[in-house]
Amino acid sequence: MNIISDAALHWFVTTLTAGLAGTWVVYDTFNLYRTRNADRSDPIVRDKHFGYVMGIIIGVVGILGCLRAHGVM
């Protein structure tokens, strides 16, 4: 006996994952845009840029995974 149906659980997990991944992509894109004119010879700035790009990639993978789970891709 399930508390909720399998379809409802699938949509709940998809909504939660896609929502968080989308927020992550937007946040890291904004931060990368904001620091675009920073001194790239500074190792801390390079580390931040690397982290923002990795966050964007991870968020995109999460969104693509949700799309694939629903048969869109």
N, CA, C and O atoms as a Maestro MAE file, in Angstrom:
{
 s_m_m2io_version
 :::
 2.0.0
}

f_m_ct {
 s_m_title
 :::
 protein
 m_atom[292] {
  # First column is atom index #
  i_m_mmod_type
  r_m_x_coord
  r_m_y_coord
  r_m_z_coord
  i_m_residue_number
  s_m_chain_name
  s_m_pdb_residue_name
  s_m_pdb_atom_name
  i_m_atomic_number
  :::
  1 25 0.848 -1.177 0.000 1 A "MET " " N  " 7
  2 3 0.000 0.000 0.000 1 A "MET " " CA " 6
  3 2 0.900 1.249 0.000 1 A "MET " " C  " 6
  4 15 1.760 1.408 0.866 1 A "MET " " O  " 8
  5 25 0.688 2.105 -0.960 2 A "ASN " " N  " 7
  6 3 1.468 3.324 -1.083 2 A "ASN " " CA " 6
  7 2 0.727 4.504 -0.462 2 A "ASN " " C  " 6
  8 15 -0.502 4.570 -0.505 2 A "ASN " " O  " 8
  9 25 1.469 5.413 0.104 3 A "ILE " " N  " 7
  10 3 0.874 6.629 0.653 3 A "ILE " " CA " 6
  11 2 0.410 7.536 -0.487 3 A "ILE " " C  " 6
  12 15 -0.680 8.105 -0.440 3 A "ILE " " O  " 8
  13 25 1.260 7.660 -1.514 4 A "ILE " " N  " 7
  14 3 0.891 8.404 -2.718 4 A "ILE " " CA " 6
  15 2 1.170 7.516 -3.926 4 A "ILE " " C  " 6
  16 15 1.900 6.530 -3.826 4 A "ILE " " O  " 8
  17 25 0.598 7.867 -5.045 5 A "SER " " N  " 7
  18 3 0.789 7.043 -6.236 5 A "SER " " CA " 6
  19 2 2.208 7.200 -6.778 5 A "SER " " C  " 6
  20 15 2.916 8.152 -6.449 5 A "SER " " O  " 8
  21 25 2.600 6.258 -7.604 6 A "ASP " " N  " 7
  22 3 3.934 6.313 -8.204 6 A "ASP " " CA " 6
  23 2 4.087 7.539 -9.097 6 A "ASP " " C  " 6
  24 15 5.149 8.159 -9.127 6 A "ASP " " O  " 8
  25 25 3.034 7.887 -9.818 7 A "ALA " " N  " 7
  26 3 3.090 9.063 -10.694 7 A "ALA " " CA " 6
  27 2 3.242 10.345 -9.881 7 A "ALA " " C  " 6
  28 15 3.987 11.242 -10.275 7 A "ALA " " O  " 8
  29 25 2.544 10.438 -8.752 8 A "ALA " " N  " 7
  30 3 2.648 11.633 -7.909 8 A "ALA " " CA " 6
  31 2 4.057 11.759 -7.327 8 A "ALA " " C  " 6
  32 15 4.610 12.857 -7.265 8 A "ALA " " O  " 8
  33 25 4.629 10.648 -6.905 9 A "LEU " " N  " 7
  34 3 5.999 10.673 -6.382 9 A "LEU " " CA " 6
  35 2 6.981 11.067 -7.477 9 A "LEU " " C  " 6
  36 15 7.901 11.851 -7.243 9 A "LEU " " O  " 8
  37 25 6.787 10.527 -8.658 10 A "HIS " " N  " 7
  38 3 7.656 10.851 -9.794 10 A "HIS " " CA " 6
  39 2 7.613 12.347 -10.087 10 A "HIS " " C  " 6
  40 15 8.656 12.971 -10.286 10 A "HIS " " O  " 8
  41 25 6.425 12.920 -10.114 11 A "TRP " " N  " 7
  42 3 6.300 14.362 -10.383 11 A "TRP " " CA " 6
  43 2 6.844 15.202 -9.239 11 A "TRP " " C  " 6
  44 15 7.428 16.259 -9.477 11 A "TRP " " O  " 8
  45 25 6.665 14.756 -8.007 12 A "PHE " " N  " 7
  46 3 7.194 15.494 -6.860 12 A "PHE " " CA " 6
  47 2 8.716 15.553 -6.907 12 A "PHE " " C  " 6
  48 15 9.307 16.619 -6.734 12 A "PHE " " O  " 8
  49 25 9.350 14.403 -7.141 13 A "VAL " " N  " 7
  50 3 10.811 14.360 -7.204 13 A "VAL " " CA " 6
  51 2 11.312 15.175 -8.397 13 A "VAL " " C  " 6
  52 15 12.327 15.864 -8.296 13 A "VAL " " O  " 8
  53 25 10.607 15.099 -9.519 14 A "THR " " N  " 7
  54 3 10.999 15.872 -10.697 14 A "THR " " CA " 6
  55 2 10.886 17.360 -10.427 14 A "THR " " C  " 6
  56 15 11.794 18.119 -10.769 14 A "THR " " O  " 8
  57 25 9.805 17.786 -9.828 15 A "THR " " N  " 7
  58 3 9.617 19.208 -9.519 15 A "THR " " CA " 6
  59 2 10.687 19.706 -8.557 15 A "THR " " C  " 6
  60 15 11.253 20.782 -8.754 15 A "THR " " O  " 8
  61 25 10.958 18.940 -7.538 16 A "LEU " " N  " 7
  62 3 11.967 19.328 -6.560 16 A "LEU " " CA " 6
  63 2 13.355 19.400 -7.206 16 A "LEU " " C  " 6
  64 15 14.087 20.369 -7.003 16 A "LEU " " O  " 8
  65 25 13.709 18.389 -7.969 17 A "THR " " N  " 7
  66 3 15.032 18.349 -8.597 17 A "THR " " CA " 6
  67 2 15.187 19.454 -9.634 17 A "THR " " C  " 6
  68 15 16.179 20.183 -9.621 17 A "THR " " O  " 8
  69 25 14.218 19.581 -10.525 18 A "ALA " " N  " 7
  70 3 14.304 20.596 -11.581 18 A "ALA " " CA " 6
  71 2 14.265 22.004 -10.983 18 A "ALA " " C  " 6
  72 15 14.957 22.900 -11.464 18 A "ALA " " O  " 8
  73 25 13.469 22.198 -9.951 19 A "GLY " " N  " 7
  74 3 13.404 23.515 -9.314 19 A "GLY " " CA " 6
  75 2 14.721 23.914 -8.675 19 A "GLY " " C  " 6
  76 15 15.179 25.045 -8.836 19 A "GLY " " O  " 8
  77 25 15.325 22.992 -7.955 20 A "LEU " " N  " 7
  78 3 16.610 23.290 -7.325 20 A "LEU " " CA " 6
  79 2 17.715 23.433 -8.355 20 A "LEU " " C  " 6
  80 15 18.563 24.318 -8.236 20 A "LEU " " O  " 8
  81 25 17.715 22.571 -9.369 21 A "ALA " " N  " 7
  82 3 18.749 22.650 -10.403 21 A "ALA " " CA " 6
  83 2 18.606 23.941 -11.196 21 A "ALA " " C  " 6
  84 15 19.605 24.583 -11.521 21 A "ALA " " O  " 8
  85 25 17.383 24.322 -11.508 22 A "GLY " " N  " 7
  86 3 17.168 25.571 -12.241 22 A "GLY " " CA " 6
  87 2 17.603 26.780 -11.441 22 A "GLY " " C  " 6
  88 15 18.205 27.709 -11.979 22 A "GLY " " O  " 8
  89 25 17.298 26.766 -10.161 23 A "THR " " N  " 7
  90 3 17.725 27.856 -9.290 23 A "THR " " CA " 6
  91 2 19.246 27.918 -9.225 23 A "THR " " C  " 6
  92 15 19.830 29.002 -9.251 23 A "THR " " O  " 8
  93 25 19.882 26.761 -9.142 24 A "TRP " " N  " 7
  94 3 21.332 26.671 -9.087 24 A "TRP " " CA " 6
  95 2 21.951 27.243 -10.361 24 A "TRP " " C  " 6
  96 15 22.933 27.982 -10.294 24 A "TRP " " O  " 8
  97 25 21.384 26.906 -11.516 25 A "VAL " " N  " 7
  98 3 21.908 27.407 -12.791 25 A "VAL " " CA " 6
  99 2 21.783 28.927 -12.855 25 A "VAL " " C  " 6
  100 15 22.727 29.613 -13.245 25 A "VAL " " O  " 8
  101 25 20.634 29.447 -12.479 26 A "VAL " " N  " 7
  102 3 20.421 30.895 -12.534 26 A "VAL " " CA " 6
  103 2 21.362 31.612 -11.566 26 A "VAL " " C  " 6
  104 15 21.956 32.627 -11.928 26 A "VAL " " O  " 8
  105 25 21.504 31.107 -10.358 27 A "TYR " " N  " 7
  106 3 22.357 31.731 -9.348 27 A "TYR " " CA " 6
  107 2 23.824 31.755 -9.789 27 A "TYR " " C  " 6
  108 15 24.493 32.784 -9.696 27 A "TYR " " O  " 8
  109 25 24.311 30.611 -10.270 28 A "ASP " " N  " 7
  110 3 25.715 30.562 -10.690 28 A "ASP " " CA " 6
  111 2 25.954 31.361 -11.959 28 A "ASP " " C  " 6
  112 15 27.026 31.944 -12.123 28 A "ASP " " O  " 8
  113 25 24.988 31.403 -12.855 29 A "THR " " N  " 7
  114 3 25.123 32.229 -14.055 29 A "THR " " CA " 6
  115 2 25.205 33.703 -13.674 29 A "THR " " C  " 6
  116 15 26.020 34.446 -14.221 29 A "THR " " O  " 8
  117 25 24.364 34.121 -12.738 30 A "PHE " " N  " 7
  118 3 24.400 35.508 -12.260 30 A "PHE " " CA " 6
  119 2 25.754 35.831 -11.628 30 A "PHE " " C  " 6
  120 15 26.332 36.884 -11.897 30 A "PHE " " O  " 8
  121 25 26.256 34.926 -10.787 31 A "ASN " " N  " 7
  122 3 27.552 35.170 -10.140 31 A "ASN " " CA " 6
  123 2 28.691 35.194 -11.151 31 A "ASN " " C  " 6
  124 15 29.610 36.003 -11.025 31 A "ASN " " O  " 8
  125 25 28.644 34.329 -12.141 32 A "LEU " " N  " 7
  126 3 29.672 34.329 -13.175 32 A "LEU " " CA " 6
  127 2 29.616 35.626 -13.974 32 A "LEU " " C  " 6
  128 15 30.653 36.198 -14.309 32 A "LEU " " O  " 8
  129 25 28.418 36.086 -14.276 33 A "TYR " " N  " 7
  130 3 28.262 37.353 -14.995 33 A "TYR " " CA " 6
  131 2 28.767 38.532 -14.158 33 A "TYR " " C  " 6
  132 15 29.400 39.453 -14.676 33 A "TYR " " O  " 8
  133 25 28.477 38.484 -12.866 34 A "ARG " " N  " 7
  134 3 28.871 39.561 -11.971 34 A "ARG " " CA " 6
  135 2 30.381 39.668 -11.816 34 A "ARG " " C  " 6
  136 15 30.908 40.766 -11.634 34 A "ARG " " O  " 8
  137 25 31.071 38.558 -11.885 35 A "THR " " N  " 7
  138 3 32.530 38.563 -11.687 35 A "THR " " CA " 6
  139 2 33.293 38.499 -13.009 35 A "THR " " C  " 6
  140 15 34.475 38.152 -13.018 35 A "THR " " O  " 8
  141 25 32.646 38.824 -14.114 36 A "ARG " " N  " 7
  142 3 33.286 38.700 -15.425 36 A "ARG " " CA " 6
  143 2 34.453 39.652 -15.604 36 A "ARG " " C  " 6
  144 15 35.363 39.345 -16.374 36 A "ARG " " O  " 8
  145 25 34.471 40.790 -14.930 37 A "ASN " " N  " 7
  146 3 35.541 41.767 -15.086 37 A "ASN " " CA " 6
  147 2 36.588 41.680 -13.971 37 A "ASN " " C  " 6
  148 15 37.458 42.546 -13.874 37 A "ASN " " O  " 8
  149 25 36.510 40.652 -13.138 38 A "ALA " " N  " 7
  150 3 37.475 40.504 -12.044 38 A "ALA " " CA " 6
  151 2 38.842 40.100 -12.622 38 A "ALA " " C  " 6
  152 15 38.943 39.607 -13.745 38 A "ALA " " O  " 8
  153 25 39.858 40.322 -11.834 39 A "ASP " " N  " 7
  154 3 41.237 40.028 -12.239 39 A "ASP " " CA " 6
  155 2 41.451 38.512 -12.303 39 A "ASP " " C  " 6
  156 15 41.492 37.845 -11.269 39 A "ASP " " O  " 8
  157 25 41.586 37.976 -13.509 40 A "ARG " " N  " 7
  158 3 41.722 36.530 -13.682 40 A "ARG " " CA " 6
  159 2 43.113 36.013 -13.328 40 A "ARG " " C  " 6
  160 15 43.332 34.802 -13.318 40 A "ARG " " O  " 8
  161 25 44.042 36.894 -13.040 41 A "SER " " N  " 7
  162 3 45.353 36.416 -12.594 41 A "SER " " CA " 6
  163 2 45.324 36.036 -11.110 41 A "SER " " C  " 6
  164 15 46.249 35.392 -10.616 41 A "SER " " O  " 8
  165 25 44.271 36.431 -10.404 42 A "ASP " " N  " 7
  166 3 44.105 36.084 -8.992 42 A "ASP " " CA " 6
  167 2 43.569 34.647 -8.890 42 A "ASP " " C  " 6
  168 15 42.533 34.334 -9.477 42 A "ASP " " O  " 8
  169 25 44.264 33.777 -8.153 43 A "PRO " " N  " 7
  170 3 43.813 32.379 -8.053 43 A "PRO " " CA " 6
  171 2 42.428 32.235 -7.429 43 A "PRO " " C  " 6
  172 15 41.689 31.316 -7.784 43 A "PRO " " O  " 8
  173 25 42.070 33.106 -6.525 44 A "ILE " " N  " 7
  174 3 40.752 33.023 -5.896 44 A "ILE " " CA " 6
  175 2 39.660 33.302 -6.919 44 A "ILE " " C  " 6
  176 15 38.624 32.637 -6.913 44 A "ILE " " O  " 8
  177 25 39.876 34.265 -7.785 45 A "VAL " " N  " 7
  178 3 38.894 34.581 -8.834 45 A "VAL " " CA " 6
  179 2 38.779 33.405 -9.797 45 A "VAL " " C  " 6
  180 15 37.674 33.049 -10.208 45 A "VAL " " O  " 8
  181 25 39.905 32.801 -10.160 46 A "ARG " " N  " 7
  182 3 39.863 31.637 -11.058 46 A "ARG " " CA " 6
  183 2 39.110 30.481 -10.413 46 A "ARG " " C  " 6
  184 15 38.345 29.790 -11.086 46 A "ARG " " O  " 8
  185 25 39.319 30.261 -9.107 47 A "ASP " " N  " 7
  186 3 38.604 29.210 -8.398 47 A "ASP " " CA " 6
  187 2 37.102 29.486 -8.374 47 A "ASP " " C  " 6
  188 15 36.292 28.575 -8.544 47 A "ASP " " O  " 8
  189 25 36.742 30.745 -8.164 48 A "LYS " " N  " 7
  190 3 35.317 31.100 -8.174 48 A "LYS " " CA " 6
  191 2 34.703 30.844 -9.543 48 A "LYS " " C  " 6
  192 15 33.615 30.277 -9.639 48 A "LYS " " O  " 8
  193 25 35.389 31.257 -10.599 49 A "HIS " " N  " 7
  194 3 34.870 31.047 -11.951 49 A "HIS " " CA " 6
  195 2 34.725 29.553 -12.245 49 A "HIS " " C  " 6
  196 15 33.731 29.128 -12.833 49 A "HIS " " O  " 8
  197 25 35.711 28.762 -11.837 50 A "PHE " " N  " 7
  198 3 35.632 27.321 -12.029 50 A "PHE " " CA " 6
  199 2 34.431 26.744 -11.278 50 A "PHE " " C  " 6
  200 15 33.696 25.917 -11.818 50 A "PHE " " O  " 8
  201 25 34.238 27.174 -10.049 51 A "GLY " " N  " 7
  202 3 33.111 26.697 -9.248 51 A "GLY " " CA " 6
  203 2 31.770 27.081 -9.849 51 A "GLY " " C  " 6
  204 15 30.838 26.276 -9.844 51 A "GLY " " O  " 8
  205 25 31.659 28.295 -10.365 52 A "TYR " " N  " 7
  206 3 30.405 28.723 -10.992 52 A "TYR " " CA " 6
  207 2 30.111 27.909 -12.248 52 A "TYR " " C  " 6
  208 15 28.969 27.517 -12.484 52 A "TYR " " O  " 8
  209 25 31.135 27.658 -13.049 53 A "VAL " " N  " 7
  210 3 30.932 26.855 -14.263 53 A "VAL " " CA " 6
  211 2 30.543 25.425 -13.893 53 A "VAL " " C  " 6
  212 15 29.661 24.845 -14.526 53 A "VAL " " O  " 8
  213 25 31.185 24.852 -12.883 54 A "MET " " N  " 7
  214 3 30.823 23.505 -12.445 54 A "MET " " CA " 6
  215 2 29.390 23.471 -11.922 54 A "MET " " C  " 6
  216 15 28.665 22.509 -12.178 54 A "MET " " O  " 8
  217 25 28.972 24.505 -11.194 55 A "GLY " " N  " 7
  218 3 27.599 24.574 -10.713 55 A "GLY " " CA " 6
  219 2 26.600 24.642 -11.850 55 A "GLY " " C  " 6
  220 15 25.542 24.016 -11.787 55 A "GLY " " O  " 8
  221 25 26.925 25.394 -12.885 56 A "ILE " " N  " 7
  222 3 26.047 25.491 -14.051 56 A "ILE " " CA " 6
  223 2 25.941 24.129 -14.730 56 A "ILE " " C  " 6
  224 15 24.848 23.704 -15.104 56 A "ILE " " O  " 8
  225 25 27.065 23.450 -14.888 57 A "ILE " " N  " 7
  226 3 27.055 22.135 -15.538 57 A "ILE " " CA " 6
  227 2 26.245 21.134 -14.719 57 A "ILE " " C  " 6
  228 15 25.455 20.377 -15.283 57 A "ILE " " O  " 8
  229 25 26.426 21.118 -13.416 58 A "ILE " " N  " 7
  230 3 25.679 20.201 -12.554 58 A "ILE " " CA " 6
  231 2 24.180 20.493 -12.625 58 A "ILE " " C  " 6
  232 15 23.369 19.568 -12.679 58 A "ILE " " O  " 8
  233 25 23.811 21.770 -12.625 59 A "GLY " " N  " 7
  234 3 22.399 22.129 -12.735 59 A "GLY " " CA " 6
  235 2 21.801 21.709 -14.061 59 A "GLY " " C  " 6
  236 15 20.672 21.221 -14.107 59 A "GLY " " O  " 8
  237 25 22.544 21.894 -15.140 60 A "VAL " " N  " 7
  238 3 22.050 21.488 -16.463 60 A "VAL " " CA " 6
  239 2 21.886 19.970 -16.519 60 A "VAL " " C  " 6
  240 15 20.912 19.476 -17.088 60 A "VAL " " O  " 8
  241 25 22.821 19.231 -15.940 61 A "VAL " " N  " 7
  242 3 22.699 17.773 -15.906 61 A "VAL " " CA " 6
  243 2 21.446 17.364 -15.126 61 A "VAL " " C  " 6
  244 15 20.752 16.428 -15.523 61 A "VAL " " O  " 8
  245 25 21.153 18.046 -14.032 62 A "GLY " " N  " 7
  246 3 19.940 17.755 -13.268 62 A "GLY " " CA " 6
  247 2 18.675 18.013 -14.068 62 A "GLY " " C  " 6
  248 15 17.736 17.218 -14.024 62 A "GLY " " O  " 8
  249 25 18.645 19.106 -14.790 63 A "ILE " " N  " 7
  250 3 17.476 19.430 -15.613 63 A "ILE " " CA " 6
  251 2 17.335 18.420 -16.748 63 A "ILE " " C  " 6
  252 15 16.232 17.947 -17.022 63 A "ILE " " O  " 8
  253 25 18.442 18.087 -17.407 64 A "LEU " " N  " 7
  254 3 18.387 17.106 -18.487 64 A "LEU " " CA " 6
  255 2 17.965 15.731 -17.972 64 A "LEU " " C  " 6
  256 15 17.257 14.999 -18.662 64 A "LEU " " O  " 8
  257 25 18.394 15.385 -16.778 65 A "GLY " " N  " 7
  258 3 17.973 14.120 -16.173 65 A "GLY " " CA " 6
  259 2 16.477 14.080 -15.928 65 A "GLY " " C  " 6
  260 15 15.834 13.054 -16.147 65 A "GLY " " O  " 8
  261 25 15.926 15.189 -15.476 66 A "CYS " " N  " 7
  262 3 14.467 15.256 -15.270 66 A "CYS " " CA " 6
  263 2 13.727 15.132 -16.595 66 A "CYS " " C  " 6
  264 15 12.706 14.450 -16.678 66 A "CYS " " O  " 8
  265 25 14.235 15.784 -17.622 67 A "LEU " " N  " 7
  266 3 13.597 15.693 -18.936 67 A "LEU " " CA " 6
  267 2 13.671 14.264 -19.478 67 A "LEU " " C  " 6
  268 15 12.711 13.759 -20.061 67 A "LEU " " O  " 8
  269 25 14.809 13.631 -19.278 68 A "ARG " " N  " 7
  270 3 14.955 12.256 -19.744 68 A "ARG " " CA " 6
  271 2 14.043 11.295 -18.963 68 A "ARG " " C  " 6
  272 15 13.499 10.353 -19.539 68 A "ARG " " O  " 8
  273 25 13.880 11.529 -17.674 69 A "ALA " " N  " 7
  274 3 13.023 10.671 -16.860 69 A "ALA " " CA " 6
  275 2 11.568 10.743 -17.318 69 A "ALA " " C  " 6
  276 15 10.806 9.795 -17.128 69 A "ALA " " O  " 8
  277 25 11.187 11.861 -17.916 70 A "HIS " " N  " 7
  278 3 9.819 12.021 -18.401 70 A "HIS " " CA " 6
  279 2 9.679 11.701 -19.880 70 A "HIS " " C  " 6
  280 15 8.612 11.896 -20.462 70 A "HIS " " O  " 8
  281 25 10.744 11.213 -20.487 71 A "GLY " " N  " 7
  282 3 10.677 10.792 -21.865 71 A "GLY " " CA " 6
  283 2 10.715 11.917 -22.879 71 A "GLY " " C  " 6
  284 15 10.393 11.693 -24.046 71 A "GLY " " O  " 8
  285 25 11.095 13.117 -22.476 72 A "VAL " " N  " 7
  286 3 11.187 14.237 -23.399 72 A "VAL " " CA " 6
  287 2 12.414 14.093 -24.288 72 A "VAL " " C  " 6
  288 15 12.392 14.476 -25.458 72 A "VAL " " O  " 8
  289 25 13.470 13.546 -23.735 73 A "MET " " N  " 7
  290 3 14.719 13.378 -24.500 73 A "MET " " CA " 6
  291 2 14.997 11.912 -24.713 73 A "MET " " C  " 6
  292 15 15.999 11.557 -25.333 73 A "MET " " O  " 8
  :::
 }
 m_bond[291] {
  # First column is bond index #
  i_m_from
  i_m_to
  i_m_order
  :::
  1 1 2 1
  2 2 3 1
  3 3 4 2
  4 3 5 1
  5 5 6 1
  6 6 7 1
  7 7 8 2
  8 7 9 1
  9 9 10 1
  10 10 11 1
  11 11 12 2
  12 11 13 1
  13 13 14 1
  14 14 15 1
  15 15 16 2
  16 15 17 1
  17 17 18 1
  18 18 19 1
  19 19 20 2
  20 19 21 1
  21 21 22 1
  22 22 23 1
  23 23 24 2
  24 23 25 1
  25 25 26 1
  26 26 27 1
  27 27 28 2
  28 27 29 1
  29 29 30 1
  30 30 31 1
  31 31 32 2
  32 31 33 1
  33 33 34 1
  34 34 35 1
  35 35 36 2
  36 35 37 1
  37 37 38 1
  38 38 39 1
  39 39 40 2
  40 39 41 1
  41 41 42 1
  42 42 43 1
  43 43 44 2
  44 43 45 1
  45 45 46 1
  46 46 47 1
  47 47 48 2
  48 47 49 1
  49 49 50 1
  50 50 51 1
  51 51 52 2
  52 51 53 1
  53 53 54 1
  54 54 55 1
  55 55 56 2
  56 55 57 1
  57 57 58 1
  58 58 59 1
  59 59 60 2
  60 59 61 1
  61 61 62 1
  62 62 63 1
  63 63 64 2
  64 63 65 1
  65 65 66 1
  66 66 67 1
  67 67 68 2
  68 67 69 1
  69 69 70 1
  70 70 71 1
  71 71 72 2
  72 71 73 1
  73 73 74 1
  74 74 75 1
  75 75 76 2
  76 75 77 1
  77 77 78 1
  78 78 79 1
  79 79 80 2
  80 79 81 1
  81 81 82 1
  82 82 83 1
  83 83 84 2
  84 83 85 1
  85 85 86 1
  86 86 87 1
  87 87 88 2
  88 87 89 1
  89 89 90 1
  90 90 91 1
  91 91 92 2
  92 91 93 1
  93 93 94 1
  94 94 95 1
  95 95 96 2
  96 95 97 1
  97 97 98 1
  98 98 99 1
  99 99 100 2
  100 99 101 1
  101 101 102 1
  102 102 103 1
  103 103 104 2
  104 103 105 1
  105 105 106 1
  106 106 107 1
  107 107 108 2
  108 107 109 1
  109 109 110 1
  110 110 111 1
  111 111 112 2
  112 111 113 1
  113 113 114 1
  114 114 115 1
  115 115 116 2
  116 115 117 1
  117 117 118 1
  118 118 119 1
  119 119 120 2
  120 119 121 1
  121 121 122 1
  122 122 123 1
  123 123 124 2
  124 123 125 1
  125 125 126 1
  126 126 127 1
  127 127 128 2
  128 127 129 1
  129 129 130 1
  130 130 131 1
  131 131 132 2
  132 131 133 1
  133 133 134 1
  134 134 135 1
  135 135 136 2
  136 135 137 1
  137 137 138 1
  138 138 139 1
  139 139 140 2
  140 139 141 1
  141 141 142 1
  142 142 143 1
  143 143 144 2
  144 143 145 1
  145 145 146 1
  146 146 147 1
  147 147 148 2
  148 147 149 1
  149 149 150 1
  150 150 151 1
  151 151 152 2
  152 151 153 1
  153 153 154 1
  154 154 155 1
  155 155 156 2
  156 155 157 1
  157 157 158 1
  158 158 159 1
  159 159 160 2
  160 159 161 1
  161 161 162 1
  162 162 163 1
  163 163 164 2
  164 163 165 1
  165 165 166 1
  166 166 167 1
  167 167 168 2
  168 167 169 1
  169 169 170 1
  170 170 171 1
  171 171 172 2
  172 171 173 1
  173 173 174 1
  174 174 175 1
  175 175 176 2
  176 175 177 1
  177 177 178 1
  178 178 179 1
  179 179 180 2
  180 179 181 1
  181 181 182 1
  182 182 183 1
  183 183 184 2
  184 183 185 1
  185 185 186 1
  186 186 187 1
  187 187 188 2
  188 187 189 1
  189 189 190 1
  190 190 191 1
  191 191 192 2
  192 191 193 1
  193 193 194 1
  194 194 195 1
  195 195 196 2
  196 195 197 1
  197 197 198 1
  198 198 199 1
  199 199 200 2
  200 199 201 1
  201 201 202 1
  202 202 203 1
  203 203 204 2
  204 203 205 1
  205 205 206 1
  206 206 207 1
  207 207 208 2
  208 207 209 1
  209 209 210 1
  210 210 211 1
  211 211 212 2
  212 211 213 1
  213 213 214 1
  214 214 215 1
  215 215 216 2
  216 215 217 1
  217 217 218 1
  218 218 219 1
  219 219 220 2
  220 219 221 1
  221 221 222 1
  222 222 223 1
  223 223 224 2
  224 223 225 1
  225 225 226 1
  226 226 227 1
  227 227 228 2
  228 227 229 1
  229 229 230 1
  230 230 231 1
  231 231 232 2
  232 231 233 1
  233 233 234 1
  234 234 235 1
  235 235 236 2
  236 235 237 1
  237 237 238 1
  238 238 239 1
  239 239 240 2
  240 239 241 1
  241 241 242 1
  242 242 243 1
  243 243 244 2
  244 243 245 1
  245 245 246 1
  246 246 247 1
  247 247 248 2
  248 247 249 1
  249 249 250 1
  250 250 251 1
  251 251 252 2
  252 251 253 1
  253 253 254 1
  254 254 255 1
  255 255 256 2
  256 255 257 1
  257 257 258 1
  258 258 259 1
  259 259 260 2
  260 259 261 1
  261 261 262 1
  262 262 263 1
  263 263 264 2
  264 263 265 1
  265 265 266 1
  266 266 267 1
  267 267 268 2
  268 267 269 1
  269 269 270 1
  270 270 271 1
  271 271 272 2
  272 271 273 1
  273 273 274 1
  274 274 275 1
  275 275 276 2
  276 275 277 1
  277 277 278 1
  278 278 279 1
  279 279 280 2
  280 279 281 1
  281 281 282 1
  282 282 283 1
  283 283 284 2
  284 283 285 1
  285 285 286 1
  286 286 287 1
  287 287 288 2
  288 287 289 1
  289 289 290 1
  290 290 291 1
  291 291 292 2
  :::
 }
}
